[in-house]
Amino acid sequence: MKQVVLRTYQDKPPKQKAVTQTLLTSMYRALFECFGPRHWWPADSPFEVCVGAILTQNTAWRNVAKAIDNLKAADRLDPLKIYRTHHEELAQLVKHAGYFNVKATRLRNFVNLLVEKHGGDLDSLFSAPLPTLREELLSVNGIGKETADSIILYAANKPIFVVDAYTKRVLYRHGLVRENADYDSMQNMLEANLQSEVALFNDFHAQFDAAGHFYCKKNPLCDKCPLHPFL
């Protein structure tokens, strides 16, 4: 039965704009009713959000949480302190996030930008208009679109829709994007059909992730999913 459903997904062309707006609104309401507000991103400060966004690449959040706890325990969760920390020590502190040498390097690259160009002040970095801020973040080696947009939305509180693997899976299976849709086309579609509001983009992305995590798996649990009526 699941294979038949998946073939049906593949046969659906992307929907027209008016239908898309209505469908997205209905999907969000159904997800919110199921999961409630997601309160994402879990962090004590905007800088912690930035660190989490970088460390969560290709790993589960529980591992990122352990790495952040290590940084806090070592009193290193601060841009200037990370800037002064040797690579080997930083790599050990974030080892739970996996690929710890790579993650430590990416984190340091971001901190270098923050300290050397903005004096370690996130408010200075975030004061730029959204397109300029995004361009600056993407200039950092190791920060891609999803990570940059997570920092912009969840730390800088600027309205940009974050797209990830769960988002694409849900959108594709509901006929909102094609299977080969790229990051920019999915983001543009969402932003064109939703109110440009930080709170909405924040919670909707988190709702998509909850749907993907619990129901819209590689082997989907469609019959139990709150989005089943919209297939």
N, C-alpha and C positions, 0 to 999 in steps of 0.2 A: 504493500500500500504506500509506503513512504517513497519508493522509487517512482511510482506513478505520480505522486504529488510533485516530486522534484522535476520530472519531465514537464509537468504542467507549468512550473515556474519558468522553465527555459523557453516555453512557447509564448510567454506573455511579452508583448512589446511595452515599452515605457508608456505610462498613462499621460493624458493631456493635463495641462496646467490646472484647470478648475477641479478636475477629479483628484489630482495630486494634493492640492491644498486641503480638500475635504478629507481625503484618506489620511494624510499625515496628522491632521487635527484629531480625527477619530482614533487613530492608533495611539497617539499620546495619551488621550483620555483613558483608553483601555489599559495601557501600561501603568499609568498613575494610579488607577483604581486597584490594580493588582499589587503593585509594589510599594505604593506610597512615595513620598518625596525621598530621593536617594541620598541627599546630603553629601554630594560629591563635589569637591575633592577633599578627602579626609587629611587635614593638616593643621598645624598650629600657627603657621605663618605663610605668607606668600613665597618666601625663599624655600621653605620646606616643600611647597607645591612644585617649584622649579626643580629641586633636587629629585623629587619623586617622579616627575615627568621624564627626566633623563634616565633614571635608574630602571624604570619600568619597561623599557624597551626589551622585548623578547623574553619577558619573565613574568611570573605571577605576582600579584600585588603583595601577597603574604611575604614573599622574599624581599621585596622592596621595603616593607615595614620593618623587617629585621635589620636591614642595612641602615635605615634611618634611625632606628633605636640605638644602633652602635655609634653612629655619629653623635647623637645626643649624649650618650653615656660618656663619650670621650670629649665632650664639650667642643665639638668641631662643626656643629650645624650653624655655620656663620660664614659668609663669603670671605671675609678677611682671614679667618682661621683656616679655612680650606686652602686659600691662596698660599698660606705659609706652611702647609703640611706637605711633607715629602710624599712623592708618588707611592712609594712602597707602603707607607703607613695608610694612606688614603685607600689604596687598593684592598688592604686587609680589612679596613673598616666597612667597605661596601661589598665584601666578598659574597654575602648571601644573595646579592642581586644577580649573580652569575656574570661570566665574562668580566671578572672584576678589574683586570688591567684595562680593558677597553672602556668599561663604565667609568673608572677613575679618570681616564684620559678625557672622556667626553665631559665629565663633570668639571674637570679642571679647565677645559677649554671655555666652558660657559663662565666659570668664575673669573678667568683671566679677562674676558670681555667686560664683565661686570665691574671688576676692580680697576682695571687699567683705563677704561673709558668712562666709567661712571662713578669711580671712587667707592665701589661696593654698595652703592645706593640703588635699590630696585626702583624707587620712585623716579629717579633720573632716567633709568632705562625705560620705564613704563610711560613716561610723559610724552613719548613720541606718538604721532598718529598711528593708528593700527597698521596701515600698509608699511610704514617706515619701520615700526617695531618688528613686524614679521620678517621684513627683509634683513634686519640686523640679526635676528635670531637664526635665520637660515644661513647666515654667513659663518656661523660657528660650526666648525668641523664636528660632525657627529650628531647634529640636531637637524632632523628632517621635519617634514610638514606636520605630521601628527604631534610630535613633541613640541614644536614651536607653537602650534595652535592650542595645545593643552596649557602651555604657559600663558598665552595671551588670554584665554578664556578664564582659566581657574585661578591664576595668580594676578594678572593685570586687570581682570574684570572688564574685558572688552569683548564685544559680541562677534564671535566667530564660531562656526560649527565644527567641532572636532569629528573627524571620520576615522574609524578604525575597522578592523576585520569584522567585528560583530555588526557594526553599522552596515557595512556592505552586504553581509549575508542576509540581514533582515530586509534591506531595501530590495535586493535582487529577488528574493523569494516572494516578495509581494508585488513584483512587477513594476517597481519604481525606477529601477536602473537596469541596464543590460549587464550581462555577466562580465564583460570586459571593461566596465566603467572604471575610470581612473579617479584618483583622489579629488582632483579639481572639479571634475564634472559632477561628482556626488555632492561635494560641498556647495557648489553653485546651485544645484537643484534644491537642496535643503534651504539654503539661505533665500532663494527666490520665492519660496512657498511658505515661509514662516515669518512671523514678526521678528525683527532684529532686536532681540532682548537677551541680555546676559543670562537672566534667571531661566528663561525658556531653553536656550541653547545648552546651558549647563545641565538641567535636569533631563532634557530629552535625550541627550547623548548618554547619560547615565542609565536611563530607562532602556535604551537600545542595548546597552551592555548587559543589563540584567536579563533582558529577553534572550539574548544570545547565550549567556552563561547557563541559564536554567532550562531553556526550551529550544531555541533555534540553534541547536548543536549541529555538528556535521551529520549526525543521524538524528534528525529533528523529532521533537515530541509535539507534533502539530496539534493533536487532539486536545492536549492539556494547556496549550499556549493561549494567553489572553488575546493574541493577535490572530487566532484561528478564524474568527468571523470575517477577516479581511482578505483571506486567500482567494 
